[in-house]
């Protein structure tokens, strides 16, 4: 299985990887708060879900980047993953 590419270095909340038209935000810091911010994210979003839960997550895309709200993501103690599909 081919692995994704790491797109950003460790942020306060974790790292962002990508494979094809799919991004994965790996939230490694459980104290990251109610949302994460991905600066400079300008791609048009098709959907944002929790990787394990498949729950749809709320977002707010601004010119500065993307806010992803983590309610409904679940509570994995090691690595919570947000799946971002782009058009």
PDB file of N, CA, C and O in Angstrom:
ATOM      1  N   UNK A   1       0.839  -1.174   0.000  1.00  0.00           N
ATOM      2  CA  UNK A   1       0.000   0.000   0.000  1.00  0.00           C
ATOM      3  C   UNK A   1       0.887   1.240   0.000  1.00  0.00           C
ATOM      4  O   UNK A   1       1.803   1.359   0.813  1.00  0.00           O
ATOM      5  N   UNK A   2       0.609   2.150  -0.907  1.00  0.00           N
ATOM      6  CA  UNK A   2       1.384   3.377  -1.009  1.00  0.00           C
ATOM      7  C   UNK A   2       0.951   4.350   0.074  1.00  0.00           C
ATOM      8  O   UNK A   2      -0.239   4.527   0.337  1.00  0.00           O
ATOM      9  N   UNK A   3       1.943   4.977   0.697  1.00  0.00           N
ATOM     10  CA  UNK A   3       1.649   5.923   1.764  1.00  0.00           C
ATOM     11  C   UNK A   3       1.431   7.316   1.210  1.00  0.00           C
ATOM     12  O   UNK A   3       1.865   7.626   0.100  1.00  0.00           O
ATOM     13  N   UNK A   4       0.760   8.152   1.980  1.00  0.00           N
ATOM     14  CA  UNK A   4       0.527   9.533   1.596  1.00  0.00           C
ATOM     15  C   UNK A   4       1.771  10.378   1.779  1.00  0.00           C
ATOM     16  O   UNK A   4       2.747   9.932   2.382  1.00  0.00           O
ATOM     17  N   UNK A   5       1.741  11.580   1.267  1.00  0.00           N
ATOM     18  CA  UNK A   5       2.840  12.519   1.349  1.00  0.00           C
ATOM     19  C   UNK A   5       2.569  13.487   2.487  1.00  0.00           C
ATOM     20  O   UNK A   5       1.449  13.975   2.630  1.00  0.00           O
ATOM     21  N   UNK A   6       3.578  13.769   3.296  1.00  0.00           N
ATOM     22  CA  UNK A   6       3.429  14.747   4.377  1.00  0.00           C
ATOM     23  C   UNK A   6       3.493  16.134   3.762  1.00  0.00           C
ATOM     24  O   UNK A   6       4.476  16.490   3.112  1.00  0.00           O
ATOM     25  N   UNK A   7       2.434  16.920   3.971  1.00  0.00           N
ATOM     26  CA  UNK A   7       2.344  18.242   3.373  1.00  0.00           C
ATOM     27  C   UNK A   7       2.778  19.360   4.297  1.00  0.00           C
ATOM     28  O   UNK A   7       3.225  20.406   3.826  1.00  0.00           O
ATOM     29  N   UNK A   8       2.662  19.172   5.569  1.00  0.00           N
ATOM     30  CA  UNK A   8       3.057  20.238   6.482  1.00  0.00           C
ATOM     31  C   UNK A   8       3.782  19.637   7.669  1.00  0.00           C
ATOM     32  O   UNK A   8       3.528  18.509   8.090  1.00  0.00           O
ATOM     33  N   UNK A   9       4.685  20.433   8.184  1.00  0.00           N
ATOM     34  CA  UNK A   9       5.396  19.991   9.371  1.00  0.00           C
ATOM     35  C   UNK A   9       4.443  20.005  10.557  1.00  0.00           C
ATOM     36  O   UNK A   9       3.298  20.442  10.436  1.00  0.00           O
ATOM     37  N   UNK A  10       4.905  19.537  11.677  1.00  0.00           N
ATOM     38  CA  UNK A  10       4.070  19.443  12.866  1.00  0.00           C
ATOM     39  C   UNK A  10       3.506  20.810  13.246  1.00  0.00           C
ATOM     40  O   UNK A  10       4.252  21.746  13.533  1.00  0.00           O
ATOM     41  N   UNK A  11       2.198  20.905  13.242  1.00  0.00           N
ATOM     42  CA  UNK A  11       1.503  22.096  13.720  1.00  0.00           C
ATOM     43  C   UNK A  11       1.224  21.885  15.204  1.00  0.00           C
ATOM     44  O   UNK A  11       1.585  20.855  15.774  1.00  0.00           O
ATOM     45  N   UNK A  12       0.587  22.855  15.815  1.00  0.00           N
ATOM     46  CA  UNK A  12       0.218  22.705  17.221  1.00  0.00           C
ATOM     47  C   UNK A  12      -0.637  21.461  17.420  1.00  0.00           C
ATOM     48  O   UNK A  12      -0.531  20.785  18.443  1.00  0.00           O
ATOM     49  N   UNK A  13      -1.484  21.162  16.440  1.00  0.00           N
ATOM     50  CA  UNK A  13      -2.435  20.050  16.559  1.00  0.00           C
ATOM     51  C   UNK A  13      -1.934  18.752  15.959  1.00  0.00           C
ATOM     52  O   UNK A  13      -2.400  17.691  16.372  1.00  0.00           O
ATOM     53  N   UNK A  14      -0.998  18.774  14.996  1.00  0.00           N
ATOM     54  CA  UNK A  14      -0.530  17.537  14.365  1.00  0.00           C
ATOM     55  C   UNK A  14       0.068  17.770  12.997  1.00  0.00           C
ATOM     56  O   UNK A  14       0.787  18.749  12.794  1.00  0.00           O
ATOM     57  N   UNK A  15      -0.220  16.871  12.034  1.00  0.00           N
ATOM     58  CA  UNK A  15       0.336  16.978  10.683  1.00  0.00           C
ATOM     59  C   UNK A  15      -0.760  16.770   9.638  1.00  0.00           C
ATOM     60  O   UNK A  15      -1.811  16.194   9.919  1.00  0.00           O
ATOM     61  N   UNK A  16      -0.482  17.259   8.415  1.00  0.00           N
ATOM     62  CA  UNK A  16      -1.391  17.109   7.289  1.00  0.00           C
ATOM     63  C   UNK A  16      -0.698  16.279   6.219  1.00  0.00           C
ATOM     64  O   UNK A  16       0.420  16.592   5.809  1.00  0.00           O
ATOM     65  N   UNK A  17      -1.370  15.211   5.763  1.00  0.00           N
ATOM     66  CA  UNK A  17      -0.835  14.377   4.688  1.00  0.00           C
ATOM     67  C   UNK A  17      -1.850  14.357   3.544  1.00  0.00           C
ATOM     68  O   UNK A  17      -2.993  14.782   3.709  1.00  0.00           O
ATOM     69  N   UNK A  18      -1.420  13.858   2.387  1.00  0.00           N
ATOM     70  CA  UNK A  18      -2.328  13.787   1.239  1.00  0.00           C
ATOM     71  C   UNK A  18      -2.009  12.588   0.378  1.00  0.00           C
ATOM     72  O   UNK A  18      -0.870  12.127   0.307  1.00  0.00           O
ATOM     73  N   UNK A  19      -3.057  12.092  -0.279  1.00  0.00           N
ATOM     74  CA  UNK A  19      -2.933  11.031  -1.265  1.00  0.00           C
ATOM     75  C   UNK A  19      -4.029  11.258  -2.294  1.00  0.00           C
ATOM     76  O   UNK A  19      -5.215  11.141  -1.983  1.00  0.00           O
ATOM     77  N   UNK A  20      -3.634  11.581  -3.515  1.00  0.00           N
ATOM     78  CA  UNK A  20      -4.612  11.883  -4.545  1.00  0.00           C
ATOM     79  C   UNK A  20      -5.402  13.134  -4.199  1.00  0.00           C
ATOM     80  O   UNK A  20      -4.825  14.168  -3.862  1.00  0.00           O
ATOM     81  N   UNK A  21      -6.730  13.037  -4.283  1.00  0.00           N
ATOM     82  CA  UNK A  21      -7.610  14.165  -3.966  1.00  0.00           C
ATOM     83  C   UNK A  21      -8.135  14.082  -2.538  1.00  0.00           C
ATOM     84  O   UNK A  21      -9.230  14.559  -2.242  1.00  0.00           O
ATOM     85  N   UNK A  22      -7.360  13.485  -1.675  1.00  0.00           N
ATOM     86  CA  UNK A  22      -7.781  13.298  -0.289  1.00  0.00           C
ATOM     87  C   UNK A  22      -6.665  13.764   0.645  1.00  0.00           C
ATOM     88  O   UNK A  22      -5.505  13.377   0.502  1.00  0.00           O
ATOM     89  N   UNK A  23      -7.048  14.600   1.598  1.00  0.00           N
ATOM     90  CA  UNK A  23      -6.118  15.075   2.627  1.00  0.00           C
ATOM     91  C   UNK A  23      -6.486  14.413   3.948  1.00  0.00           C
ATOM     92  O   UNK A  23      -7.648  14.089   4.194  1.00  0.00           O
ATOM     93  N   UNK A  24      -5.482  14.219   4.788  1.00  0.00           N
ATOM     94  CA  UNK A  24      -5.688  13.643   6.109  1.00  0.00           C
ATOM     95  C   UNK A  24      -5.012  14.534   7.143  1.00  0.00           C
ATOM     96  O   UNK A  24      -3.797  14.727   7.111  1.00  0.00           O
ATOM     97  N   UNK A  25      -5.811  15.076   8.059  1.00  0.00           N
ATOM     98  CA  UNK A  25      -5.273  15.852   9.171  1.00  0.00           C
ATOM     99  C   UNK A  25      -5.167  14.902  10.357  1.00  0.00           C
ATOM    100  O   UNK A  25      -6.179  14.452  10.893  1.00  0.00           O
ATOM    101  N   UNK A  26      -3.944  14.603  10.759  1.00  0.00           N
ATOM    102  CA  UNK A  26      -3.689  13.705  11.892  1.00  0.00           C
ATOM    103  C   UNK A  26      -3.555  14.567  13.145  1.00  0.00           C
ATOM    104  O   UNK A  26      -2.578  15.299  13.306  1.00  0.00           O
ATOM    105  N   UNK A  27      -4.543  14.470  14.023  1.00  0.00           N
ATOM    106  CA  UNK A  27      -4.555  15.293  15.227  1.00  0.00           C
ATOM    107  C   UNK A  27      -3.891  14.492  16.338  1.00  0.00           C
ATOM    108  O   UNK A  27      -4.479  13.570  16.903  1.00  0.00           O
ATOM    109  N   UNK A  28      -2.658  14.867  16.634  1.00  0.00           N
ATOM    110  CA  UNK A  28      -1.849  14.140  17.609  1.00  0.00           C
ATOM    111  C   UNK A  28      -1.910  14.773  18.995  1.00  0.00           C
ATOM    112  O   UNK A  28      -1.643  14.106  19.995  1.00  0.00           O
ATOM    113  N   UNK A  29      -2.259  16.050  19.058  1.00  0.00           N
ATOM    114  CA  UNK A  29      -2.357  16.766  20.323  1.00  0.00           C
ATOM    115  C   UNK A  29      -3.816  16.782  20.767  1.00  0.00           C
ATOM    116  O   UNK A  29      -4.648  17.450  20.152  1.00  0.00           O
ATOM    117  N   UNK A  30      -4.122  16.057  21.816  1.00  0.00           N
ATOM    118  CA  UNK A  30      -5.510  15.967  22.281  1.00  0.00           C
ATOM    119  C   UNK A  30      -6.001  17.266  22.913  1.00  0.00           C
ATOM    120  O   UNK A  30      -7.198  17.417  23.157  1.00  0.00           O
ATOM    121  N   UNK A  31      -5.095  18.200  23.180  1.00  0.00           N
ATOM    122  CA  UNK A  31      -5.468  19.497  23.752  1.00  0.00           C
ATOM    123  C   UNK A  31      -5.599  20.565  22.674  1.00  0.00           C
ATOM    124  O   UNK A  31      -5.435  21.751  22.961  1.00  0.00           O
ATOM    125  N   UNK A  32      -5.890  20.166  21.445  1.00  0.00           N
ATOM    126  CA  UNK A  32      -5.912  21.110  20.328  1.00  0.00           C
ATOM    127  C   UNK A  32      -7.109  22.053  20.355  1.00  0.00           C
ATOM    128  O   UNK A  32      -7.114  23.056  19.641  1.00  0.00           O
ATOM    129  N   UNK A  33      -8.122  21.752  21.165  1.00  0.00           N
ATOM    130  CA  UNK A  33      -9.289  22.617  21.257  1.00  0.00           C
ATOM    131  C   UNK A  33     -10.436  22.118  20.400  1.00  0.00           C
ATOM    132  O   UNK A  33     -10.392  20.994  19.899  1.00  0.00           O
ATOM    133  N   UNK A  34     -11.489  22.957  20.222  1.00  0.00           N
ATOM    134  CA  UNK A  34     -12.698  22.519  19.508  1.00  0.00           C
ATOM    135  C   UNK A  34     -12.549  22.528  17.985  1.00  0.00           C
ATOM    136  O   UNK A  34     -13.438  22.048  17.282  1.00  0.00           O
ATOM    137  N   UNK A  35     -11.443  23.065  17.463  1.00  0.00           N
ATOM    138  CA  UNK A  35     -11.235  23.109  16.016  1.00  0.00           C
ATOM    139  C   UNK A  35      -9.743  23.095  15.707  1.00  0.00           C
ATOM    140  O   UNK A  35      -8.907  23.330  16.579  1.00  0.00           O
ATOM    141  N   UNK A  36      -9.431  22.811  14.439  1.00  0.00           N
ATOM    142  CA  UNK A  36      -8.069  22.989  13.950  1.00  0.00           C
ATOM    143  C   UNK A  36      -8.126  23.988  12.807  1.00  0.00           C
ATOM    144  O   UNK A  36      -9.168  24.157  12.173  1.00  0.00           O
ATOM    145  N   UNK A  37      -7.009  24.647  12.544  1.00  0.00           N
ATOM    146  CA  UNK A  37      -6.906  25.593  11.449  1.00  0.00           C
ATOM    147  C   UNK A  37      -5.784  25.128  10.528  1.00  0.00           C
ATOM    148  O   UNK A  37      -4.666  24.872  10.975  1.00  0.00           O
ATOM    149  N   UNK A  38      -6.097  25.020   9.227  1.00  0.00           N
ATOM    150  CA  UNK A  38      -5.108  24.628   8.225  1.00  0.00           C
ATOM    151  C   UNK A  38      -4.843  25.862   7.365  1.00  0.00           C
ATOM    152  O   UNK A  38      -5.631  26.172   6.471  1.00  0.00           O
ATOM    153  N   UNK A  39      -3.735  26.573   7.628  1.00  0.00           N
ATOM    154  CA  UNK A  39      -3.470  27.811   6.897  1.00  0.00           C
ATOM    155  C   UNK A  39      -3.203  27.553   5.418  1.00  0.00           C
ATOM    156  O   UNK A  39      -2.585  26.555   5.048  1.00  0.00           O
ATOM    157  N   UNK A  40      -3.683  28.474   4.577  1.00  0.00           N
ATOM    158  CA  UNK A  40      -3.414  28.416   3.148  1.00  0.00           C
ATOM    159  C   UNK A  40      -4.191  27.356   2.376  1.00  0.00           C
ATOM    160  O   UNK A  40      -3.903  27.132   1.200  1.00  0.00           O
ATOM    161  N   UNK A  41      -5.168  26.697   3.000  1.00  0.00           N
ATOM    162  CA  UNK A  41      -5.940  25.650   2.323  1.00  0.00           C
ATOM    163  C   UNK A  41      -6.970  26.313   1.418  1.00  0.00           C
ATOM    164  O   UNK A  41      -7.944  26.887   1.906  1.00  0.00           O
ATOM    165  N   UNK A  42      -6.766  26.241   0.102  1.00  0.00           N
ATOM    166  CA  UNK A  42      -7.632  26.941  -0.853  1.00  0.00           C
ATOM    167  C   UNK A  42      -8.417  26.003  -1.772  1.00  0.00           C
ATOM    168  O   UNK A  42      -9.252  26.469  -2.548  1.00  0.00           O
ATOM    169  N   UNK A  43      -8.169  24.703  -1.702  1.00  0.00           N
ATOM    170  CA  UNK A  43      -8.866  23.757  -2.564  1.00  0.00           C
ATOM    171  C   UNK A  43     -10.361  23.732  -2.256  1.00  0.00           C
ATOM    172  O   UNK A  43     -10.769  23.952  -1.116  1.00  0.00           O
ATOM    173  N   UNK A  44     -11.174  23.463  -3.277  1.00  0.00           N
ATOM    174  CA  UNK A  44     -12.621  23.377  -3.094  1.00  0.00           C
ATOM    175  C   UNK A  44     -12.960  22.038  -2.435  1.00  0.00           C
ATOM    176  O   UNK A  44     -12.547  20.984  -2.918  1.00  0.00           O
ATOM    177  N   UNK A  45     -13.699  22.081  -1.353  1.00  0.00           N
ATOM    178  CA  UNK A  45     -13.980  20.905  -0.534  1.00  0.00           C
ATOM    179  C   UNK A  45     -15.239  20.187  -1.014  1.00  0.00           C
ATOM    180  O   UNK A  45     -16.269  20.812  -1.267  1.00  0.00           O
ATOM    181  N   UNK A  46     -15.138  18.856  -1.136  1.00  0.00           N
ATOM    182  CA  UNK A  46     -16.308  18.028  -1.439  1.00  0.00           C
ATOM    183  C   UNK A  46     -16.946  17.543  -0.140  1.00  0.00           C
ATOM    184  O   UNK A  46     -18.168  17.586   0.001  1.00  0.00           O
ATOM    185  N   UNK A  47     -16.117  17.073   0.827  1.00  0.00           N
ATOM    186  CA  UNK A  47     -16.633  16.622   2.120  1.00  0.00           C
ATOM    187  C   UNK A  47     -15.507  16.568   3.140  1.00  0.00           C
ATOM    188  O   UNK A  47     -14.332  16.441   2.796  1.00  0.00           O
ATOM    189  N   UNK A  48     -15.899  16.669   4.405  1.00  0.00           N
ATOM    190  CA  UNK A  48     -14.956  16.541   5.526  1.00  0.00           C
ATOM    191  C   UNK A  48     -15.596  15.619   6.553  1.00  0.00           C
ATOM    192  O   UNK A  48     -16.678  15.905   7.065  1.00  0.00           O
ATOM    193  N   UNK A  49     -14.922  14.506   6.854  1.00  0.00           N
ATOM    194  CA  UNK A  49     -15.470  13.515   7.778  1.00  0.00           C
ATOM    195  C   UNK A  49     -14.398  13.025   8.731  1.00  0.00           C
ATOM    196  O   UNK A  49     -13.203  13.186   8.485  1.00  0.00           O
ATOM    197  N   UNK A  50     -14.848  12.424   9.827  1.00  0.00           N
ATOM    198  CA  UNK A  50     -13.942  11.715  10.713  1.00  0.00           C
ATOM    199  C   UNK A  50     -13.570  10.395  10.067  1.00  0.00           C
ATOM    200  O   UNK A  50     -14.447   9.690   9.567  1.00  0.00           O
ATOM    201  N   UNK A  51     -12.297  10.041  10.064  1.00  0.00           N
ATOM    202  CA  UNK A  51     -11.842   8.830   9.388  1.00  0.00           C
ATOM    203  C   UNK A  51     -12.472   7.575   9.997  1.00  0.00           C
ATOM    204  O   UNK A  51     -12.959   6.712   9.267  1.00  0.00           O
ATOM    205  N   UNK A  52     -12.465   7.467  11.324  1.00  0.00           N
ATOM    206  CA  UNK A  52     -13.023   6.277  11.978  1.00  0.00           C
ATOM    207  C   UNK A  52     -14.541   6.330  12.084  1.00  0.00           C
ATOM    208  O   UNK A  52     -15.217   5.328  11.854  1.00  0.00           O
ATOM    209  N   UNK A  53     -15.075   7.491  12.431  1.00  0.00           N
ATOM    210  CA  UNK A  53     -16.510   7.607  12.700  1.00  0.00           C
ATOM    211  C   UNK A  53     -17.344   7.810  11.439  1.00  0.00           C
ATOM    212  O   UNK A  53     -18.527   7.470  11.419  1.00  0.00           O
ATOM    213  N   UNK A  54     -16.735   8.363  10.380  1.00  0.00           N
ATOM    214  CA  UNK A  54     -17.422   8.745   9.143  1.00  0.00           C
ATOM    215  C   UNK A  54     -18.488   9.817   9.382  1.00  0.00           C
ATOM    216  O   UNK A  54     -19.337  10.048   8.521  1.00  0.00           O
ATOM    217  N   UNK A  55     -18.447  10.475  10.549  1.00  0.00           N
ATOM    218  CA  UNK A  55     -19.342  11.597  10.820  1.00  0.00           C
ATOM    219  C   UNK A  55     -18.900  12.802  10.006  1.00  0.00           C
ATOM    220  O   UNK A  55     -17.706  13.083   9.906  1.00  0.00           O
ATOM    221  N   UNK A  56     -19.865  13.519   9.419  1.00  0.00           N
ATOM    222  CA  UNK A  56     -19.540  14.751   8.715  1.00  0.00           C
ATOM    223  C   UNK A  56     -19.160  15.813   9.744  1.00  0.00           C
ATOM    224  O   UNK A  56     -19.797  15.940  10.789  1.00  0.00           O
ATOM    225  N   UNK A  57     -18.121  16.565   9.431  1.00  0.00           N
ATOM    226  CA  UNK A  57     -17.642  17.611  10.329  1.00  0.00           C
ATOM    227  C   UNK A  57     -17.917  18.982   9.719  1.00  0.00           C
ATOM    228  O   UNK A  57     -17.878  19.145   8.499  1.00  0.00           O
ATOM    229  N   UNK A  58     -18.195  19.961  10.570  1.00  0.00           N
ATOM    230  CA  UNK A  58     -18.437  21.324  10.115  1.00  0.00           C
ATOM    231  C   UNK A  58     -17.100  21.982   9.776  1.00  0.00           C
ATOM    232  O   UNK A  58     -16.074  21.725  10.406  1.00  0.00           O
ATOM    233  N   UNK A  59     -17.152  22.840   8.757  1.00  0.00           N
ATOM    234  CA  UNK A  59     -15.965  23.578   8.339  1.00  0.00           C
ATOM    235  C   UNK A  59     -16.319  25.031   8.102  1.00  0.00           C
ATOM    236  O   UNK A  59     -17.490  25.396   7.991  1.00  0.00           O
ATOM    237  N   UNK A  60     -15.292  25.850   8.027  1.00  0.00           N
ATOM    238  CA  UNK A  60     -15.439  27.248   7.662  1.00  0.00           C
ATOM    239  C   UNK A  60     -14.200  27.616   6.845  1.00  0.00           C
ATOM    240  O   UNK A  60     -13.105  27.761   7.388  1.00  0.00           O
ATOM    241  N   UNK A  61     -14.390  27.763   5.529  1.00  0.00           N
ATOM    242  CA  UNK A  61     -13.257  28.073   4.667  1.00  0.00           C
ATOM    243  C   UNK A  61     -13.167  29.581   4.484  1.00  0.00           C
ATOM    244  O   UNK A  61     -14.131  30.226   4.071  1.00  0.00           O
ATOM    245  N   UNK A  62     -12.008  30.130   4.793  1.00  0.00           N
ATOM    246  CA  UNK A  62     -11.733  31.552   4.696  1.00  0.00           C
ATOM    247  C   UNK A  62     -10.561  31.758   3.731  1.00  0.00           C
ATOM    248  O   UNK A  62      -9.861  30.796   3.415  1.00  0.00           O
ATOM    249  N   UNK A  63     -10.332  32.970   3.261  1.00  0.00           N
ATOM    250  CA  UNK A  63      -9.173  33.212   2.389  1.00  0.00           C
ATOM    251  C   UNK A  63      -7.838  32.817   3.045  1.00  0.00           C
ATOM    252  O   UNK A  63      -6.888  32.459   2.349  1.00  0.00           O
ATOM    253  N   UNK A  64      -7.770  32.883   4.373  1.00  0.00           N
ATOM    254  CA  UNK A  64      -6.543  32.551   5.097  1.00  0.00           C
ATOM    255  C   UNK A  64      -6.328  31.049   5.250  1.00  0.00           C
ATOM    256  O   UNK A  64      -5.202  30.607   5.478  1.00  0.00           O
ATOM    257  N   UNK A  65      -7.394  30.260   5.127  1.00  0.00           N
ATOM    258  CA  UNK A  65      -7.268  28.822   5.315  1.00  0.00           C
ATOM    259  C   UNK A  65      -8.580  28.178   5.721  1.00  0.00           C
ATOM    260  O   UNK A  65      -9.652  28.754   5.536  1.00  0.00           O
ATOM    261  N   UNK A  66      -8.486  26.980   6.275  1.00  0.00           N
ATOM    262  CA  UNK A  66      -9.659  26.159   6.586  1.00  0.00           C
ATOM    263  C   UNK A  66      -9.752  25.875   8.083  1.00  0.00           C
ATOM    264  O   UNK A  66      -8.791  25.413   8.699  1.00  0.00           O
ATOM    265  N   UNK A  67     -10.917  26.155   8.658  1.00  0.00           N
ATOM    266  CA  UNK A  67     -11.237  25.762  10.024  1.00  0.00           C
ATOM    267  C   UNK A  67     -12.039  24.469   9.954  1.00  0.00           C
ATOM    268  O   UNK A  67     -13.006  24.380   9.197  1.00  0.00           O
ATOM    269  N   UNK A  68     -11.647  23.472  10.733  1.00  0.00           N
ATOM    270  CA  UNK A  68     -12.388  22.222  10.834  1.00  0.00           C
ATOM    271  C   UNK A  68     -12.789  22.051  12.289  1.00  0.00           C
ATOM    272  O   UNK A  68     -11.932  22.022  13.172  1.00  0.00           O
ATOM    273  N   UNK A  69     -14.086  21.938  12.543  1.00  0.00           N
ATOM    274  CA  UNK A  69     -14.602  21.796  13.902  1.00  0.00           C
ATOM    275  C   UNK A  69     -14.683  20.316  14.247  1.00  0.00           C
ATOM    276  O   UNK A  69     -15.202  19.518  13.467  1.00  0.00           O
ATOM    277  N   UNK A  70     -14.172  19.955  15.409  1.00  0.00           N
ATOM    278  CA  UNK A  70     -13.907  18.563  15.748  1.00  0.00           C
ATOM    279  C   UNK A  70     -15.044  17.838  16.461  1.00  0.00           C
ATOM    280  O   UNK A  70     -14.907  16.657  16.780  1.00  0.00           O
ATOM    281  N   UNK A  71     -16.161  18.513  16.719  1.00  0.00           N
ATOM    282  CA  UNK A  71     -17.298  17.837  17.353  1.00  0.00           C
ATOM    283  C   UNK A  71     -17.749  16.684  16.462  1.00  0.00           C
ATOM    284  O   UNK A  71     -17.997  16.887  15.274  1.00  0.00           O
ATOM    285  N   UNK A  72     -17.857  15.494  17.011  1.00  0.00           N
ATOM    286  CA  UNK A  72     -18.265  14.322  16.252  1.00  0.00           C
ATOM    287  C   UNK A  72     -17.104  13.503  15.710  1.00  0.00           C
ATOM    288  O   UNK A  72     -17.309  12.486  15.047  1.00  0.00           O
ATOM    289  N   UNK A  73     -15.883  13.948  15.994  1.00  0.00           N
ATOM    290  CA  UNK A  73     -14.715  13.246  15.471  1.00  0.00           C
ATOM    291  C   UNK A  73     -14.395  11.976  16.233  1.00  0.00           C
ATOM    292  O   UNK A  73     -13.838  11.039  15.661  1.00  0.00           O
ATOM    293  N   UNK A  74     -14.732  11.925  17.504  1.00  0.00           N
ATOM    294  CA  UNK A  74     -14.379  10.774  18.324  1.00  0.00           C
ATOM    295  C   UNK A  74     -13.195  11.129  19.208  1.00  0.00           C
ATOM    296  O   UNK A  74     -12.672  12.242  19.153  1.00  0.00           O
ATOM    297  N   UNK A  75     -12.782  10.174  20.019  1.00  0.00           N
ATOM    298  CA  UNK A  75     -11.782  10.489  21.041  1.00  0.00           C
ATOM    299  C   UNK A  75     -10.641   9.484  21.074  1.00  0.00           C
ATOM    300  O   UNK A  75     -10.323   8.960  22.141  1.00  0.00           O
ATOM    301  N   UNK A  76     -10.020   9.202  19.941  1.00  0.00           N
ATOM    302  CA  UNK A  76      -8.852   8.321  19.904  1.00  0.00           C
ATOM    303  C   UNK A  76      -7.713   9.016  20.647  1.00  0.00           C
ATOM    304  O   UNK A  76      -7.421  10.181  20.381  1.00  0.00           O
ATOM    305  N   UNK A  77      -7.082   8.325  21.557  1.00  0.00           N
ATOM    306  CA  UNK A  77      -6.060   8.952  22.400  1.00  0.00           C
ATOM    307  C   UNK A  77      -4.725   9.120  21.686  1.00  0.00           C
ATOM    308  O   UNK A  77      -3.868   9.858  22.170  1.00  0.00           O
ATOM    309  N   UNK A  78      -4.524   8.462  20.558  1.00  0.00           N
ATOM    310  CA  UNK A  78      -3.233   8.535  19.879  1.00  0.00           C
ATOM    311  C   UNK A  78      -3.288   9.402  18.630  1.00  0.00           C
ATOM    312  O   UNK A  78      -2.476  10.316  18.482  1.00  0.00           O
ATOM    313  N   UNK A  79      -4.218   9.138  17.740  1.00  0.00           N
ATOM    314  CA  UNK A  79      -4.256   9.834  16.455  1.00  0.00           C
ATOM    315  C   UNK A  79      -5.690   9.921  15.952  1.00  0.00           C
ATOM    316  O   UNK A  79      -6.242   8.944  15.444  1.00  0.00           O
ATOM    317  N   UNK A  80      -6.289  11.105  16.099  1.00  0.00           N
ATOM    318  CA  UNK A  80      -7.615  11.332  15.513  1.00  0.00           C
ATOM    319  C   UNK A  80      -7.389  11.842  14.090  1.00  0.00           C
ATOM    320  O   UNK A  80      -6.545  12.711  13.873  1.00  0.00           O
ATOM    321  N   UNK A  81      -8.124  11.317  13.133  1.00  0.00           N
ATOM    322  CA  UNK A  81      -7.881  11.659  11.733  1.00  0.00           C
ATOM    323  C   UNK A  81      -9.124  12.279  11.108  1.00  0.00           C
ATOM    324  O   UNK A  81     -10.225  11.735  11.196  1.00  0.00           O
ATOM    325  N   UNK A  82      -8.921  13.431  10.474  1.00  0.00           N
ATOM    326  CA  UNK A  82      -9.954  14.107   9.707  1.00  0.00           C
ATOM    327  C   UNK A  82      -9.651  13.853   8.235  1.00  0.00           C
ATOM    328  O   UNK A  82      -8.533  14.086   7.776  1.00  0.00           O
ATOM    329  N   UNK A  83     -10.653  13.373   7.497  1.00  0.00           N
ATOM    330  CA  UNK A  83     -10.496  13.109   6.066  1.00  0.00           C
ATOM    331  C   UNK A  83     -11.149  14.249   5.284  1.00  0.00           C
ATOM    332  O   UNK A  83     -12.337  14.528   5.452  1.00  0.00           O
ATOM    333  N   UNK A  84     -10.365  14.901   4.430  1.00  0.00           N
ATOM    334  CA  UNK A  84     -10.847  16.030   3.641  1.00  0.00           C
ATOM    335  C   UNK A  84     -10.777  15.640   2.171  1.00  0.00           C
ATOM    336  O   UNK A  84      -9.691  15.482   1.615  1.00  0.00           O
ATOM    337  N   UNK A  85     -11.936  15.487   1.547  1.00  0.00           N
ATOM    338  CA  UNK A  85     -11.995  15.172   0.118  1.00  0.00           C
ATOM    339  C   UNK A  85     -12.193  16.464  -0.659  1.00  0.00           C
ATOM    340  O   UNK A  85     -13.036  17.288  -0.307  1.00  0.00           O
ATOM    341  N   UNK A  86     -11.408  16.634  -1.718  1.00  0.00           N
ATOM    342  CA  UNK A  86     -11.543  17.846  -2.530  1.00  0.00           C
ATOM    343  C   UNK A  86     -12.137  17.491  -3.884  1.00  0.00           C
ATOM    344  O   UNK A  86     -12.086  16.341  -4.321  1.00  0.00           O
ATOM    345  N   UNK A  87     -12.700  18.495  -4.535  1.00  0.00           N
ATOM    346  CA  UNK A  87     -13.333  18.294  -5.854  1.00  0.00           C
ATOM    347  C   UNK A  87     -12.290  18.243  -6.940  1.00  0.00           C
ATOM    348  O   UNK A  87     -12.626  18.081  -8.113  1.00  0.00           O
TER     349      UNK A  87
END
